[in-house]
Amino acid sequence: MKPADCATMAEVRAEIDRIDAALIELLTERATYIDRASELKPALGLPARIEDRVEDVVAKVRARAMAEGLDPALAENLWRRLIDWSIAREEATMGPD
């Protein structure tokens, strides 16, 4: 349902709940790739935090946000938190650099 098609707050809330559930599903899937990275990186001699990769991800997220009409500063803030969480998750498996 599109936002303009929502006639009640219950419909708006139901759609937000649907989107939130999808976001959680995607974040859970993303975390499985983070876990796999933490298994692969030690054999490759890579640390959990690779600053060039962090900035590449942030740049891509900002560009995508702009293209979709979302505030790129908001997207960057959210992703930097997500990246920090992901690196901490990797370090829990790999140990700090």
N, C-alpha and C positions, 0 to 999 in steps of 0.2 A: 504494500500500500504506500502510495506517495504521501508526503506530509499534507499536501493540499486536499487529499481525499479523506483525511481524518476529520470526523465531525465532532468527536468528543475527546476529552482528556484521557479517557480510558483507552481509546484507540491510539492516541499519541504514546501513552505509557506502554502499551503492549508492543508497539513498534520499537520503542527505545529498548525495552527488555529483550526483544528478538535480536536487535543489533548488538547489545551487550553480550548476549550468549554467544553470538558468532565471533565477537572479538576475543572472548575468553578461549574459545576453541582454537582460533588462530594463534593466540599467544602461547597456548599449550603446545601446539605443533611447533612453533618457533623454538620453544624451550627444548624440544627433543633434538633439534639441530644444534643448539648450543651444547647439549650433552655430548653429542657426537663429536663436535669440534674439540671438546675437552679430552676426548679419547685420542684424537688424531694429532693434535698439536705437539704433545711431548716428543713423539717419534720424529717430528719434523723440526724439532728445536725451536718451536714458536712459543712465545709467551701468551698468557691469556689476553693481555691488552696489546693490541697492535694499533698504535695511534693513527697511522695512515688509513687503516681500515675503518676505524671509528669515524674519522672525518669524511671518508668516502660514503659511508652509510648515511651520515647526517646530511651531506650534500644531496644525496639521492632523495632522501625523505623530504627535505625542504623543497626541492624541485617538484616532486610529486604533489606535495601539499599545494604549492602555488598553482599547478596545473588543474587541480581539483577544486580550487577556490577556498582552501582552508588556510588559516593564518600560519605561515611557515615558522614563525617564532614559537607558536604553540606546539607544532609538530616536532620541532627541534628539541624543545624542552622535554616533551614526553619521551622522545627516542633517546635522548641522553640519559634519562633515568632508566629506561629499558636496557640500554647498553651497559650502564654501570651495574645493574642487577645481573645481567648476563655474564659480565666479566667476573663478578663475585661468585657466581654459580660455577664458572669454569675453574676459578682459583680454589674453590672448595674441593674439587676433584684433583686438580693438577698441583696445587700448592702455589703460593705467590711466586712471582718472577724471581 
